Amino acid sequence: MSDETKQERKGLYLLHIDGGKKASAVGEMGEGAIAALLKEPNGPAVSGASLSERIGPVESPTAAEYRALLRGLELARERGVKYLGVFSDSRILVNQVNRLWNVGDSLAQLSDELRRRFETSKARRSRGSPGTGTRKLTRS
């Protein structure tokens, strides 16, 4: 890992994620896309630590949100980030990651992958703006 990709500053880094699915008939797969942006503890974006990608067919907008979370966490891991606050506008994702809501069968595999790859702490909903969730993640 180069010096540029290692975590430079101490503190809570911020990861903003979003995922979505193109409108389609109920039960049909639709084209999905994800985005993620990693920020330093003092606020500026980490150079080269953002993404915006088409991900192909997904079952639901929530599946796209999980994929955005996983890719965003990989961005943070590649840079050696140990403490991370994640912001998502998906109430479903935040509550499922917190284990407040059950994960449906179709999302169980993504949820299991998240738990295998990262140690998570409690998630909290952000009070700053409606629909925005926040959770802190720590990894070993």
VENVEN-V993731 format. One record per backbone hydrogen bond with DSSP energy under -0.5 kcal/mol. CO is the residue of the C=O (numbers start at 1). NH is the residue of the N-H. If there is no record, write none. Layout:
CO&NH ; CO&NH
//
This chain:
2&5 ; 2&6 ; 11&13 ; 13&85 ; 14&39 ; 15&17 ; 15&87 ; 16&37 ; 18&35 ; 20&33 ; 25&28 ; 30&58 ; 31&22 ; 32&55 ; 32&56 ; 33&20 ; 34&53 ; 35&18 ; 36&51 ; 37&16 ; 38&46 ; 39&14 ; 40&43 ; 44&40 ; 46&49 ; 49&38 ; 51&36 ; 53&34 ; 56&32 ; 58&30 ; 60&64 ; 61&65 ; 62&66 ; 63&67 ; 64&68 ; 65&69 ; 66&70 ; 67&71 ; 68&72 ; 69&73 ; 70&74 ; 71&75 ; 72&76 ; 73&77 ; 74&78 ; 75&79 ; 76&79 ; 76&81 ; 77&80 ; 82&139 ; 83&13 ; 84&86 ; 84&137 ; 85&15 ; 86&135 ; 87&17 ; 88&133 ; 89&91 ; 90&94 ; 91&95 ; 92&96 ; 93&97 ; 94&98 ; 95&100 ; 95&101 ; 96&99 ; 102&104 ; 104&107 ; 104&108 ; 105&108 ; 105&109 ; 107&111 ; 108&112 ; 109&113 ; 110&114 ; 111&115 ; 112&116 ; 113&117 ; 114&118 ; 118&120 ; 119&138 ; 122&136 ; 124&134 ; 129&132 ; 131&133 ; 132&126 ; 133&88 ; 134&124 ; 135&86 ; 136&121 ; 137&84
//
